[in-house]
Amino acid sequence: MSVTSVSVIGASGRMGSEVCRAVEGADGLELVGRFDVDDDLGDLAGADVVVEFSVPDASPANVAHCVEQGVHVVVGTTGWSADRLDALRGQLADHPGVGVLIAPNFAIGAVLMMAFAAKAAEFYESAEVIELHHPDKVDAPSGTAARTAELIGAAREAAGLTDVPDATTSDPDGARGARAHGIPVHSVRLRGLVAHQEVLFGQTGEMLTIRHDSFDRVSFMPGVVAAVRRVGEHPGLTVGLEHYLGI
C-alpha cells in the first residue's frame, strides 16, 4: 500500500489536534508535519497533502503557500468569501495538478443534511436555518449554515420561488437573524455545545425539520480522512465534501 504523507496547519487547535490523531490512526496515511501560528511553513515537511484548520484571516495565505509548493490542500477553515474563492481559482490556474477542497463541514451527517435541505427547498414556501455552536467559535454564521443557505437559495431560485414570507417591518436589534442568499439564518453560541444545525421548512399545515448534531469533534474525522485520500484525484478547486462522496 502506498503511503500519503500529511501535514497539519493549526495542529494545536481543537480541530487540528483531532486531525493529527486521526491521521496517525489511519491506514495509508503518515503524519509528517505539525504547524501553528508563526511557524515557517517552508516545504510543509515534504507532505503530499496538507490539512488546514486555522482562522479565517490566516487561511488564504496558508492555502496559497501550499498551492505554490504544489501540495494538495484539504481546508476546514471557514470565512471563504466569493472574492477569496475567485483569487484561489486564479492561483490554481497556474498549478493545474494541485487539488484544493474547501469543506464547510466534514461530518457525513452534516453533508447529508445539506443535500436533503437542497432537495426539500423547492417544496416549501418558508425556510430558515438555526446553527448552534460553542461560544469559542469566532465567526457567525457558521460555514455550514452559509453553505446550507446558499444551496437552499439556489434550489428556490431554480424552482421559481419568490422571497420567503416575512411581514416584519421593525427589527432594530436584528432578532430575525441575518439573511444569507435570502434565507434567515440564526446563530446560537452556548457553552456545552459543539456543532449543531436545524433547517426548518414550512408550508401551510406542516413543518419539516432536518437536524444534525456533532457531539464530539471526532465526528468530523471520517470525512477529513476521506478528503485527504481523494483530494489528489480532484485537481482545481472543489467546494463541499459531497463532490468527493457522490452525494
Salt bridges, closest charged atoms under 4 A:
GLU18 OE1 - ARG21 NH2 3.00
GLU24 OE2 - ARG34 NH2 2.99
GLU68 OE2 - HIS95 NE2 3.39
ASP86 OD1 - ARG89 NH1 2.96
GLU128 OE2 - ARG176 NH2 2.66
GLU128 OE1 - HIS186 NE2 2.73
GLU131 OE1 - HIS133 ND1 2.69
GLU131 OE1 - ARG189 NH1 2.77
ASP136 OD2 - ARG191 NH1 3.09
ASP139 OD1 - LYS137 NZ 3.15
GLU150 OE1 - ARG147 NH1 3.35
ASP166 OD2 - ARG176 NE 3.04
ASP166 OD2 - ARG179 NH2 2.93
GLU198 OE2 - ARG211 NH1 2.91
ASP213 OD1 - HIS196 ND1 2.84
ASP213 OD1 - ARG211 NH2 2.80
GLU242 OE2 - ARG147 NH2 3.15
GLU242 OE2 - HIS243 NE2 3.70
